[in-house]
Amino acid sequence: MRLAFISDIHGNLPALDAVLADISLREVDATYHLGDLVGYGPWPNEVIDRIRARGIAGIAGNYDTTVALGHDTCGCQHDDPVQKALSVESYRWTTAKVTPGNKRFLASLPFRLDLRPFGGHAAGPAVIIVHGAATLNTVYWREDRTESFCRKMIARLGANAGDVVLFGHTHKPWSRVVDGRTLVNTGSVGRPRDGDPRGSYALVDLGADGADIRFPRVAYDLDRASAAIVAAGLPPALGAILRTGGLRTSD
């Protein structure tokens, strides 16, 4: 069975459409989203509409729930004061632009999803998806987290040996196996932070011998995205961040 997992689209419609087109060529049985549909990008409503129209089930990211519930901030972490200021401006813009109907949709998204790809009648491997971590969708499950941290999250989720746990939030793809549980960070469709501007998603092949994990990278129209950011009245620096794959720029 082949499943695709997309996360952290962040209002980037060209990136989402490019990734969905790539997925359509890979004989995928189902696609799920891991949240953060909105924020930073100029197409929050269009991204939500596309996800709903395609019937892609998923969960709430921190940006989704904070926008939906009118929180003061998005719950994002930025050590760089410039990035923090951009985040504040983006959050204000996004909160004002997302329609009431789409806010209700974002508020309805669950915190986690538990999948049994081979049927609930058998004890086969489960797939568990969260946005950030098992405790909060604002917690960053980074690649450098200790095995102790991973074990705490695994226990909190109730993941068993052979299960696959997927999450996003850090915008950097990676995978590792801890105590027989496969941990997968999908990376980001619309705002990568690993130096590669192409959209990232996780392709998971599940079989009797375990899970095979791949991270396809998909190019999209960066010029269109950058121009739309400026046209929407968002800071041009957000476009520069897309072009560098999240690396710092002088903008």
N, C-alpha and C positions, 0 to 999 in steps of 0.2 A: 504494500500500500504506500502510495506517495502523497504526502501532504505538504502544502506551502504555508508559510507563516510570514506575515508582513507586519511591521511595526513602525511607529514614529514617522508617520507620513507628514505630519506637521503642515497641513494646508498646501502641499506641493502637488498640484494636480498633474502636471506633465510627468513628474517622477512616478506617481501612482499609475497613470495610464501606461507608461512604458513597462513598469514591473508587471502589471496585470497582463499585458500583451506577451511578455516573456513567459509568464506562468502558463498561459494558454497553449504554448507550444510544447509543454513538457509532460503531457498526459497525467496531470495532477488529479487526484480523486476529490480533494477538497482544499479550500483556502480559508484561513482564519486570520483575523487581525488582533494585534496585541496592544492596541490603544495609541493614544496621542495622535488622533486624527487631525487635530487643529493646533494652531500656534505657529508663529514665525512666518508662515507662508500666506499668500494673498487669496487663497481659495478655500477657506474653511468650510463654507456651506457646500461648495461643489464637491469637495472630497467626501463629506458626509453623504451627500446625495448619491455619489457613485458607489460607495460602500453599500448603502441601503438598496440601491437598484440592482446590484450584483448579488444581493442576498448573502454577503460575507459576514458570518457570525464572528463575534469577538468580545473583547473586554474593554474596560475603561482605563485609560492612562491618566496620569496625574493632571495633565493639561485639560483633559476632557472633563474630569469631575470638578476641577476648580472653576472652569468657565461655566459649567452647567449650574453650579451651586452658588456662584457669586462670591467666591473666596477672594481675599485681598491680593494674593499672589498665586502664581502657577505651581509653587512648590519646587521650582527648579533650583539647582545649585550652580553658582558661577563664582570661581575664585577671582576672575578678572573683572574689575569694576566696569570696564567698557562693555563686556558681555552681559553683565548684570543689568546695566542701563538699557541695553538693547532688549533684554528679556522683559523688563518692566514695560517698555513702550509697546512691544509686541503683544503682551498680555492685555493691556488696555484696549488696543485696537481690536484684537480678536474677540474680547468680551463684548465689545460694542457691535461687532459685525455678525456674530452668529445669531441666527434667527431664533425666536422663542421655541418654535417647533423642534429645531435641531438641538437646542439646549435640553429639551425634554428627552430627546433620543439619547444624548450623551449621558444624562442622569440615569437613564434606564439600563445602561451597560453594566454587567456584573463585574465584580472584582477579579474573579478567576473562572476558568472553564476547565472541566475535567472530561476528557474524551476517552472512549474505549473503541479505538478504530476497528478492532476485530470482534466487537459485539460484547454486550453486557452479560451474556450468558456464559462467558468464559473468564478465566483468571488471567488472561493475557495482558501484555503491557498496556499501561495507561499513559496518556499524554496530558500533562498539566500545563496550563498557560496562565501566567500572571504578567503584569506590566513591569514592575520594578523588582519586588521581592515578595516573599511569602507574608510579610508583616504589613507593609505599606507600599503603595505604588510610587511613592517618592524616594524610596531607598534604592541606591545604585548597587546592583549586583555586578561588580566589575570583575574583569579577568584576574586581577591580582588579589581578590578576596581569598582569605585563608581557607583551608579545608575545614577548619572548625566552624567558620561562618557558613560555608556551604552545607555542612551537616545539620546545623541548626535550621536552615531554611528547608532542607529536605525533610527533616522531622516535622516541622510545622505544616508542610504540605501533605504529609503522609505518603510520600513517594516510596515505592517499593523497588527492589532490585529489578532492573529491566525497564523501568519507567523512563520517560523522557520529560524533562521540565524545560519549558521555553519561557523567555522573558526578553525585554528590550531595554528601553530607558537610557542606556549609556551611549547608544548610537554607534557602538563598535561591535562587530560580529566576532564571536569566538565559541568554542565548545570544549568540553572536557568531561571526563567520566570520574565520578566520585562514588566509591562504594557501590559500583554497579548501576548507578543512576546517571543517565546522560544529561548534562546541562548544556543548554544552547541559548546564546544571545543572538538574536536575529540580525542585529545591526539596524540601520535606519533606511527606510525607503526615501524619505524626502529631506533629510538633513544629516548625512554621515559626518562622523567626527574622527575618522581614522586616516584622513589624508587622501582618500579616494572619493571624488565627487559623485561617482556613479551610485545609483540606488542599490541597496542591499536587502536581501531577504533570505530566509532559511528554507531549504528544500530537504525534507526528511523522508527517507525511504525506510519503512518499517518492515521487518521480516522476522523469520524464526531465529535468525542469528543475531538479532539486535537492530540497531538503528544506524543508517549511513547518513551523514550530515554534509550538506554542501551549502555554500553561500554564493549564489550567482550574483554578479554585478551587472547592472543595466544602465547604459548611458541614456540620457534624456536631454531635452532642449533647455540647456542652462540659460541661453540668451532670453528665451521666452520667460523663464522663471524670474530672472533678474529684472527684466523690463516691467513685469507685472508687479513686482515688489515696489518699485519706484512709482508706478502709476497708481498704486493703491494708497500711497502716502506713508508707506513703511520705510524705515531707514535703509538706504542703499547698501549699507554695510552687511545687511542680511544676505544680499545677493553675492557679495564678495565671499562670505563664509561658505556659501554653497559651492562656489567655484574652486575653493581650496580644500574641499572635503573636511571643513571644520577647523583647519589650521588658522592661527592668528594672522591677521593682515594689518597693514598700516591704515586701513580705512576707518 
